[in-house]
Amino acid sequence: LSVSLFAAVAGAAQGKKQPISQPLVSHIYTADPSAHVFNGRIYIYPSHDIESGIKQDDNGSHFDMKDYHILSMDSPTGKVTDHGVALDIKNISWAGRQLWAPDAAYKNGTYYLYFPVKDKQDIFRIGVATSKKPEGPFKAESKPIDGSFSIDPCVFKDTDGSYYMYYGGIWGGQLQRWASGSYDANAKLRTANEEALLPKVAKMSNNMLSFAEAPKDVKLVDENGKTFLEGNNDKRFFEAAWVHNYNGKYYFSYSTGDTHFICYGIGDSPYGPFTYKGVVLKPVEGWTNHHSIVEFKGKWYLFYHDVQLSGQTHLRNIKVAELKYNPDGTIVTVDAYK
Ligand code: FUB
């Protein structure tokens, strides 16, 4: 009996809520799973959590990751293959520390791995690395993407073949330091009555290595078209942007961070605005909540993480569950425990 199964059996005996899914792998800690279907196979681009020994703080210093492993499976219930180290921080010439949540895209025979990492001045930037294979190894460009900052890139391919990068994260993700348009290490977080900071979007250039335009705010609004205040922290954007298309509409989903929800809004354009519709995933065990949504063979799946294996917020494990839609296109909220 594995440790997690033993805990589940013991928990069930005590009437505790049980996880609806088991960790996809347990030989390493993984988080922030960005899933894509390439060549009919599911590839997952997660963070690789490690015990750094660094004390927990509000900047996420304890998330001091040093490489990426890419995982793949032939179906959501299939055997998971760990393809080993795909990119090591040692091989990113401009990187300082903290390889956070990555994403990937494919175009014209090349796979692109997008990753946030602090540069040598301790400022989060977004980098890109390329490979001829979805599982890597990836070779990093010699500089971060020009004009990039903050964390959690998500690269979305639109139906017309254009690609857009969504990114940003407040608190440790440093988005608040860019609120004035340039970097200010001392910038404060927004207060409860101020408008919440918005995530960013930029169309990618044809070569996928740079932005084709200056990043714009992604407007996230309530049913009256109003943006949220920082005090609406059960709905406002915190980090973990993800965009997918369903029945011709654009779905922008994200984490609310300190209230731990994955929420979403729906829009008619990749630039938004996105009207808030509700919760995709209720809070999971552990502080962070970060997900991706992908279609595979006509069904939809939510990839996410919790801390079932370790019980510690910085040592996470990725999972998958089926995602369903209501007839009106809204998402049926997932509770990871029942
Ligand atoms: O994994 C490090 C950070 O934790 C990610 O970038 C955030 O989205 C949160 O999951």
Residues whose N, C-alpha, C, O or C-beta is under 5 A from the ligand:
A	BS01	FUB	D32 S47 F63 W100 A101 I151 D152 E239 A240 T288 H290
